[in-house]
């Protein structure tokens, strides 16, 4: 177990190092400069330009700047937003809660909805199963921006049940504001998890060891819980993990559509404003979240399936 | 002897594709308390389906006719909690323990699940009973084995776990479905000896399904032979070898290699085994039977008592004692003798 964690830890650090270099390097190569954004297109005098370059260390060689940024980032200092003259860490801190809550709520919907529907479809053949397949097909074909518009129209405008825009204040109100965005974000993934659950449960139901459990006179509910769902949990966890990891990036679309003040929406806005430090900072946070989620999935996988030996896994 | 299990005219049809296929036709057998009955036949003859029907493990949509009575209850009419109680009293030892034991649960979980779920035995007590049961089937260091996962145990060891588990819930009948086929020969003998010992100690009834006539003879009191979904003969197990009543049983006895002499060539039954749904009308074995007459092919054969056994062959009385005789070649002379 310890060896596994150490190795995965080392891999995590290596991944982050490569990712951080890519993030920093890509923005360095991107057209436009932070100075241009700051001066609003006017050409500053050479003195001012030199002064600005010196203040933001823009004249240093690339590798030196990368190194300074990286060592500061490790301590939690992601630099300064040049246009806003504010600490990037503070800017991210103000918004990370919204995105984290959105992803958490969406994950909950995906797990409960996807596993529930999948189980229902697998266990109840006939019209119920057909219904599940139909719903999941429609849901799978619905990209989150389209789902956002439909949900806003239906529940926000027509029925007036839920707020359509904004973040809200206080726990209950914030949660209410997150329901529609989370549903929009979950649409495609719920369908995926439903399909995988349905297939995995069907497959498991046909296994001999399930027949053994039935032959021993165990109640059906306990056969399903302890043998069918327990074993099907292995592929389900894998797909849930990958889906949740992808939500972190997809949240940008939904946050923009619902006017949520989260990291994803802010990333888009910062990129448009050429606020390089913010883009780098948010990208780095998203990469960390993605990699850590994947690590958790691997851990869960090894815990769920004893045949996967933790110490000797090659990947 | 009162019969613990009574199967009468059991016919099972399975849905394959769009059509119903008969897999067992009119199977009749009974097992007394403490008796071991062997059920012998080739693959596809309906042995396992018979066991599944008794334990009510047939796939959904299977059509079942006839009757199965177990310990005074009509098994085919059971449902819900009564059905589960019936299943708990009939323990099944399956052929492939690796596939039949949940790979992600510990041996302890597998062994104690019935006790804890159905009988509310406390965890510690269930564990002690499981450890004792493991010791009984000759597994040392049971405490360690209980903590292990199935993939950490050998096939022979797993089958012993399966047997120990089957006996833990104190069943009335053991259905052993080719329980040693997947094991290598030496392990097979060990597992078989353990199963036989424990069964006799407990006075447990058993339906022992195998395609090994010899093995059935060694552990069973009586043996039933199945062909194409029908029981063709039921006899005392030791008598079946010396004095088979049905030409098919005789052919099976002759087809097994003799251990005392080197045979030039093994005797084989001509033709190939058929399943119930593709069986011809009349006697199902007739196309492969050296003794078949025209009347065999045209009349449905019925299971009738002969001596202490039962046989499904109208010529059984005539052929009695001649089936194993190598000098007896079934030719026209025989037909004239009969006519």
Interface residues (C-beta under 8 A of the other chain):
Chain A: X207 X208 X209 X211 X212 X213 X214 X215 X216 X217 X218 X219 X222 X226 X227 X230 X231 X234 X304 X305 X306 X307
Chain B: X55 X57 X84 X85 X86 X87 X88 X89 X90 X91 X92 X94 X96 X99 X100 X101 X102 X103 X104 X105 X113 X114 X117 X118 X149 X151 X169
